[in-house]
């Protein structure tokens, strides 16, 4: 407690750190909102600038970029169906549907509040429960992570939209594409056709940008001459209290899930967002509304993704192991500041660590205020005529997919994915199962085979450990429920 | 409304550009290099440094620290460009095919000698002309703190008596730490169960969780946990003991002649003229003596290790032969 108070006073008397937090959050939101520029890249690009700074100021700048980057993806996902980050691909499902109903403002407001709540609670968990939770990270070995990936894949059943079969087809296509590239265990190149650029797998973010954003842009090009939709005025950003109260259980559940997934090494905000979405739907009474513009869908993804931030910092600070790409960069930042993450960090640098925690919560407060203030203006994007907006989106798609690896090859991939995505939309194939399969396919395959390497080839490793067993059973339930339900429904109607 | 939107995005772009610029603003500070370069005066324009790995990683950190320090002594600035993909193959392949005028130099790494024998690269080690080595890190055998082995001898004895029982984690099949562990098992005449992970960090995590018995990754990658007393380092595969881990013996001390590890340096296309190489080599030497460069590396537990073009070339030659043989022995050749 004393540590917390001194942390608070340290921050309050450090205006430079506060200003940098504001700058960090602002940069993060922009980086996150732009397709192709992810939170990871934002943090990596800002990192060299912090070398000369005081530890607190430098690390808060990076935290601001990190938090803002995770949140910022939702803005373009909701307004333009252009997920700025992989996690926002889940937000786009219901967020864009809400925007088309004229509820863009409220969707943005709900996303902001959920991100803020999820993120802040996860930092509180990080603050008080790190030592207890750190060991979860170590429990997760290859079979556990494999089971988590399978569970994630079972979510395809709930994001398929109108037709389960079409969702499964899309998921299978994604899984097949995920086999391209170096074999994760033996290192043998598969289906690469000698192209160096896909040696590490098909570049995933250009495909995502193509499937979501470029395909939507192509669609609006083809409808350019159609009559403009009736404009809906954006009046409210803040959801009303009853509306928000309705979201609270979803936000809290997603926060728990997100923090937990953040702690697990190798699983990040993207998986947290999809899992949170799935669970929000599972616990909802009105499952039909998901995919057609359900506020809970947006709240779940955003709370889950941002809760991941605090979770991912748990193993980083307590064990010195980064759970995902962003925290790997943060590890470098800490070390350059002369802070060796690990168990001694809290005892050697307790004062500084608690100052950082307080600063991180302040970052989230800044993010919330900035998001709510700016949402009103962001939401106006939907009023821009298509003739102007569509070319801008296409340019953003190109720049974004080029920026990831500074590679024109990725732009070509994006364009191809855009064309495929256009026809998928036309024939009602959902795009998000492909994205999910591309995220989880390589993870499932690699961890499955690594498990077998660990057990010298014995399959016992998957059902003699509690975590994989439970997760695999849960996946079976998730995947089979809609099928069994449909079967029952059929029998019922048949009897009548 | 439209105008406002456009204005906002312009302002935003400017902000990002300004922020990005800050990183390399200390460019082109006055120095003697300008006066010295009488005849050809290389460099006349900014130099591009290709980093074949993503921003934020260890190689990227070395590159950016190098560029920052080099900008103090060079009349032109060095800009870092990350060209990722193919485990380094994309960036190094581009670097090897660049115009041989010294304006596109590459941060070459040990993968330059491992990717070609693995059949994963369209370039050969000979396509590069080495300029200078900046950093080198050996492989280290690290086990859990509560493991039954307290010395490298005990560990290797156990491995010899229990072939294929010791699970040793590496950062990926064919990666340098896999080759290091393989070289070790060949030297002592046993077999490990090699477990490839997606990078060094997941391997260390698995070791901490007790899912494997040992890792062969670099000291930097286990330093935090070793200092915290969760892991213990039994030996390093270096010629001499490391400054940061003085009480960890080398394998050579223990009668196993094995020195293997990763390195990073500067390389240019093979036909690059001598005057360019001389300028860059001198810059590299000054950089490795510059405190701001050594500080960054030290804090990240990376070893500073300068070698000039001739010595660097010999070391690369040696590595190429060793890895070509190991890859063939392992049956990893594509």
Boltz contact constraints between the chains, C-beta under 6 A:
constraints:
  - contact:
      token1: [A, 30]
      token2: [B, 12]
      max_distance: 6.0
  - contact:
      token1: [A, 44]
      token2: [B, 55]
      max_distance: 6.0
  - contact:
      token1: [A, 44]
      token2: [B, 56]
      max_distance: 6.0
  - contact:
      token1: [A, 48]
      token2: [B, 23]
      max_distance: 6.0
  - contact:
      token1: [A, 48]
      token2: [B, 64]
      max_distance: 6.0
  - contact:
      token1: [A, 49]
      token2: [B, 22]
      max_distance: 6.0
  - contact:
      token1: [A, 49]
      token2: [B, 23]
      max_distance: 6.0
  - contact:
      token1: [A, 138]
      token2: [B, 208]
      max_distance: 6.0
  - contact:
      token1: [A, 138]
      token2: [B, 209]
      max_distance: 6.0
  - contact:
      token1: [A, 141]
      token2: [B, 206]
      max_distance: 6.0
  - contact:
      token1: [A, 141]
      token2: [B, 209]
      max_distance: 6.0
  - contact:
      token1: [A, 141]
      token2: [B, 211]
      max_distance: 6.0
  - contact:
      token1: [A, 185]
      token2: [B, 196]
      max_distance: 6.0
  - contact:
      token1: [A, 186]
      token2: [B, 173]
      max_distance: 6.0
  - contact:
      token1: [A, 187]
      token2: [B, 173]
      max_distance: 6.0
  - contact:
      token1: [A, 187]
      token2: [B, 174]
      max_distance: 6.0
  - contact:
      token1: [A, 196]
      token2: [B, 86]
      max_distance: 6.0
  - contact:
      token1: [A, 196]
      token2: [B, 89]
      max_distance: 6.0
  - contact:
      token1: [A, 196]
      token2: [B, 90]
      max_distance: 6.0
  - contact:
      token1: [A, 197]
      token2: [B, 85]
      max_distance: 6.0
  - contact:
      token1: [A, 199]
      token2: [B, 86]
      max_distance: 6.0
  - contact:
      token1: [A, 200]
      token2: [B, 85]
      max_distance: 6.0
  - contact:
      token1: [A, 200]
      token2: [B, 86]
      max_distance: 6.0
  - contact:
      token1: [A, 265]
      token2: [B, 205]
      max_distance: 6.0
  - contact:
      token1: [A, 320]
      token2: [B, 224]
      max_distance: 6.0
  - contact:
      token1: [A, 320]
      token2: [B, 225]
      max_distance: 6.0
  - contact:
      token1: [A, 321]
      token2: [B, 201]
      max_distance: 6.0
  - contact:
      token1: [A, 321]
      token2: [B, 205]
      max_distance: 6.0
  - contact:
      token1: [A, 322]
      token2: [B, 201]
      max_distance: 6.0
  - contact:
      token1: [A, 329]
      token2: [B, 56]
      max_distance: 6.0
  - contact:
      token1: [A, 332]
      token2: [B, 61]
      max_distance: 6.0
  - contact:
      token1: [A, 335]
      token2: [B, 299]
      max_distance: 6.0
  - contact:
      token1: [A, 335]
      token2: [B, 300]
      max_distance: 6.0
  - contact:
      token1: [A, 336]
      token2: [B, 299]
      max_distance: 6.0
  - contact:
      token1: [A, 338]
      token2: [B, 299]
      max_distance: 6.0
  - contact:
      token1: [A, 340]
      token2: [B, 224]
      max_distance: 6.0
  - contact:
      token1: [A, 341]
      token2: [B, 224]
      max_distance: 6.0
  - contact:
      token1: [A, 342]
      token2: [B, 224]
      max_distance: 6.0
  - contact:
      token1: [A, 342]
      token2: [B, 228]
      max_distance: 6.0
  - contact:
      token1: [A, 343]
      token2: [B, 228]
      max_distance: 6.0
  - contact:
      token1: [A, 344]
      token2: [B, 228]
      max_distance: 6.0
  - contact:
      token1: [A, 380]
      token2: [B, 1]
      max_distance: 6.0
  - contact:
      token1: [A, 405]
      token2: [B, 84]
      max_distance: 6.0
  - contact:
      token1: [A, 405]
      token2: [B, 85]
      max_distance: 6.0
  - contact:
      token1: [A, 406]
      token2: [B, 83]
      max_distance: 6.0
  - contact:
      token1: [A, 453]
      token2: [B, 195]
      max_distance: 6.0
